[in-house]
Amino acid sequence: MYAQPNLMPWVHALHEHVPGLELHDAHVHLGLRDPAGLQATEEEALDALGQVGSRALIFPLKEPARYERANTHMVELAEAHPERFRALCRIDPAEAPMSEAERCLEAGAVGLKLHPRGEGFAMDDSRLDDVFALADRERLPLTVP
């Protein structure tokens, strides 16, 4: 979204030289309350994805409060725009991570998002053991920056 004018010549070249190309962006943050001031709306994401003919995995930017509402919103956006979005559930190990993962997956999320730096945890945090086991058992995508 932020570099769309710079990206477009490359997208056109790819479509010209790769027949049947389908683009998928696996890392799109959305939200308006990120403490660092980052902002990205669903309208901006839909516009950017439409310009390049791509789909995307979406998940919340950093939230100053818990992620339940933001994760639910991502699932709702994916339901409203199935041609463009699939939702990942952002998991914070300090916020009942297994319960939130199960709740989101049951609601329609297709995978999980972890952000160790954003939430201040290490990847070997034992609070995530069950989440990793769930992701492995269900063969879920799990993204980490």
CORNOR-V388138 format. One line per field, one symbol per residue. phi: phi as a letter, one per 30 degrees, with the letter a starting at -180 (. if undefined). A space follows every 10 residues. Layout:
# CORNOR-V388138
phi=???
This chain:
# CORNOR-V388138
phi=.dbedddeed ddddddcbei ebcbccabdb lbcdddjdba cddddddddd dciccadcad decdcdcedd dedddddddd bddbcbcccd ccddbheddd dddddddkdc abbcbeddci bcdcdddced dddddddchd dbcbd
